[in-house]
Amino acid sequence: MAGLILGVDGGQTSTVALLATRTGKILGTGYGGPANHIHEAGGMERMQRSLRDAVLGAFEQAGILEIAVESACFGMTGGAELIKQVAPQFIRADTLSAYHDVVTALAGASVAAPGIVVIAGTGAIVYGRDRAGNEAKADGWGYLMGDEGSAYDIGLQVLRAAAQARDKRGADTLLQTVVPRFWHKADLAGVRAVLYTDQMTRADIAGLAWVAFCAAESGDKVAQDILANAGQRLAKAANSVIDALKVVGQNPMVYVTGGVFRAGHWVLDPFESNLKHFSPNVEIKMPAFPQVIGALLLAHQQTGAAIDEPFLANLRQTLPARLQNKSAAPNCDDLLV
């Protein structure tokens, strides 16, 4: 339908779709389940269902019956190459594009400008694009081969530090106490009893990044070192992208996003110092918008329209509170009792 644009973010835990006018007014928001791991049993069907639920939900909230747009852009954790055969099953779009979600993450962070985005959530990846359109990427290899500096990586280090302290193989640390408390277990033996079962997911282990933050805030040197190490690893990946794009002598914009950076200065300070040692002129910023807005911005550009301030002002005014960037530190009150 002329005058409407759609942005979709298909992620590891959920999917969100935004329907908007070409003036930037968001009319409807829809949600669906996870849209990744398409090669697992039932993965393709799950992705289709999640995308359909999110897109139709956005149209339903907007009160629009005809499921059609002038332009649509999908940012996908996995399966971007399949969107052009999947999406037409539930939506008609005059122009349709799909990218890996690092592309839409950068678009949202930088308002579709060149730059570098460092994403550190359950996994970790760095992506950059220069003014000429050249691209570079580092990490994103998954939890077995990479994801260094991610919440999952931090979680593994937390578990090992707690076990080493228990055995007197490593430094004494508050982690030995707070890890069992985090999972409502009596001790580390209770943690081990569930850790090697299908009850424990990668997301559960990534949740221990919160434990590391709380212990660091309480003065625990081991936890502080774990978070500093994460910042250093993320900086190393970012430096790799800066080098690949040959922007070392310039003033590259680096945007940081993801739950790991909610740890604040424990991660950001070593990240910044290591980054600026390699590229002194780098500027570190928080994202302007979440990555689903990045998809919406790219959909808008596909119509040939410019991204101007009135358009951005409408986005800011109509973006649901649930989707606004959250950077508040975790609450440690319940953990450190």
ZIZILIN-V412897 format. One record per run of one state. SS is the DSSP state (2 for helix, 1 for strand, 0 for the rest). FROM is the first residue (numbers start at 0). TO is the last residue. If there is no record, write none. Layout:
# ZIZILIN-V412897
ss:SS from:FROM to:TO
ss:SS from:FROM to:TO
This chain:
# ZIZILIN-V412897
ss:0 from:0 to:2
ss:1 from:3 to:9
ss:0 from:10 to:13
ss:1 from:14 to:20
ss:0 from:21 to:24
ss:1 from:25 to:31
ss:0 from:32 to:41
ss:2 from:42 to:61
ss:0 from:62 to:66
ss:1 from:67 to:75
ss:0 from:76 to:78
ss:2 from:79 to:88
ss:0 from:89 to:90
ss:1 from:91 to:99
ss:2 from:100 to:109
ss:0 from:110 to:113
ss:1 from:114 to:119
ss:0 from:120 to:122
ss:1 from:123 to:128
ss:0 from:129 to:133
ss:1 from:134 to:138
ss:0 from:139 to:140
ss:2 from:141 to:144
ss:0 from:145 to:149
ss:2 from:150 to:165
ss:0 from:166 to:173
ss:2 from:174 to:181
ss:0 from:182 to:186
ss:2 from:187 to:194
ss:0 from:195 to:200
ss:2 from:201 to:205
ss:0 from:206 to:206
ss:2 from:207 to:216
ss:0 from:217 to:219
ss:2 from:220 to:243
ss:0 from:244 to:251
ss:1 from:252 to:256
ss:0 from:257 to:257
ss:2 from:258 to:262
ss:0 from:263 to:263
ss:2 from:264 to:277
ss:0 from:278 to:281
ss:1 from:282 to:285
ss:0 from:286 to:289
ss:2 from:290 to:301
ss:0 from:302 to:307
ss:2 from:308 to:317
ss:0 from:318 to:319
ss:2 from:320 to:322
ss:0 from:323 to:336
